[in-house]
């Protein structure tokens, strides 16, 4: 079992940037499929940044060219760099891991984009 802890959320003005981090408590981190989801108030949770172990990364259309996913296997951590943030990016952002058909979720970190 793996525990995921997100950090880096907060209040930011439109056009600003934030970097989210997700630390995983496992020695098998490299074998986990990792991605980020978000859930805005009153909306369903949506996938933001999938990651493939093959190294190819794609993003939701709503964040393409603004968000960048990365992972540091030496630190058991994944990141989500978010630039040009807009009010519609306001949501709780969740780190998600999958391995062996099992899903694991962090508790989430709140990102609020407002002037």
N, C-alpha and C positions, 0 to 999 in steps of 0.2 A: 504494500500500500504506500502511496505517496501523498504527502501534504504539500499544498501549494499556498504561498503567501504573496499576495499582491501588495504593491506600494507605489507611490508616486502620483496618486490622484490629488485633486484639489480644485480650487477656483481659478479660472484663467479668463482673460478678456478675449473677445473675438479676434482672431488673427494670431493669437499666441500659440505657444507650444508647451507640451508636457511629454515626459518620458515615463512610461509605466514599466515596472519590473515585476517579475514573478519568480520567486525562489522555490525550488523543488527539493524536498527532503528525500532523496534517493540516490543510491550509488549507481543506479541503472538509468540515469537521466537520458543518456544518449539513445536509449531504445524507446523512449516515449515520443509519441506524436503530440506536438504542442500547438496550441493556437489560442487566440483571444476572441471572446464574445463580448457583446454589450447588450444591456437592456435599458431602454429609455422608459421614463414614466408612462404607464398605460400601454406599453407596447411589448411584443414578444421579444425574447432573447434572440439576437441575430449574430451570425458568424462574421467577424471582422477581418481576421487575418489567419487563414489556414497556412499550414506549413507542411511540406512533404519532406521525408527523409532523404529524398533524392536531391534536395537542394533547390528545387524550383518553388518560388513563392508567388502566390496570387492573393488578391485582396478583394473585398466587397467593392462594388462600383462606387458606393457613397464615400469611400475613403481612399480610393485609388489616387496615387500621386501626392497624397498628403501624409499617409501613415506608412511606417516602415517597421516590419517585424525583423527581429534578429534573435539569435540564441548564442549563448556562451556555454558550451558543454563543460568547460573547465570549472565554471562557477555554478553549474546547475541552474542557470537562470535564463529566462527569455525576457525580451523587452518589446515594447511597442512605442516607437517614437511617433508622436502626433504633432503635426505642424498645421498651420493655417486653420486652427480650430474654429468651429462655428457653433452657434447655439444648438443646432440639431445634433451635435456630437455629445451633448449632455446625456449622461447615462452612467450606470454602474458597469464597470468593465471587469470581466471575469477571465481568469486564466483557466484553461482547460487542458487536461492531459489524457491520453488514451494509450493503453497497452494491453495486449492480450484480451481484447474485447471488453475491457473495463474502462469506465470513465471516471475521472477525478476532477473536482472543481475547487477553486479557491473561494473565499468568502466575498471577494469583489472589492473594488476600490472606486469611489465616486469621483467622476469628472463633471464639473459644472462649468459651462462656458457662458459667461454673462458679463455685460458691461455695468 
